[in-house]
Each structure stands twice: as structure tokens, then as C-alpha cells.
Amino acid sequence: MVDLWGRRWTRDELLARVGRLEQLAGAQLVEAGDGAEQGVRLPLFRTGAGFDFEVLVDRGSDVGRARVDGRSAPRRSTRSRPGLSP
């Protein structure tokens, strides 16, 4: 069971409405491809509840960008973006 949009849903109820659960929430590992960020791994997380964030794996697993309901969250990593000095 998961709470989304003000109610509890079972897996079957959600799958009846979407093709894949990844459409609602999930994680994806990406790797920066150029500049100072080249080669830095960034898992991108989508919670399904409006909170999305990235983790700077190769920078001490600090939280990088974060968004709440599509807007930038007020908290920023002291390292800013990967490849940049604090």
C-alpha cells in the first residue's frame, strides 16, 4: 500500500491505471558526460509524492538538486553541482 493523491492504493489498483510503476515513482542512475562533471554518477529519485532529488554518489553521497511539486527546494548542497569545489 502507498499513499498518493490523498488515498491509499494497492499495487494492483495503481497498475490498473498506469502501464508501469516507474511512471509514478522510481530511481534512475545517470552519468554526467562532459566538463568538470564528466563521469560523476547521479541517481535521480522520484518519490511519487512530489519530492524529486539527485544524490551526488561520487561527491560523498550528498544531495544535489531537489524539487518539491516541481519547484526547487530551498536546501542546496554545499558542493553545489558535481565537479565544482565547495
Secondary structure, 3 states (H helix, E strand, C coil): CEEECCEEECHHHHHCCCCCHHHCCEEEEEECCCHHHCCCEEEEEECCCCEEEEEEHHHCCEEEEEEECCEECCCCCCCCCCCCCC
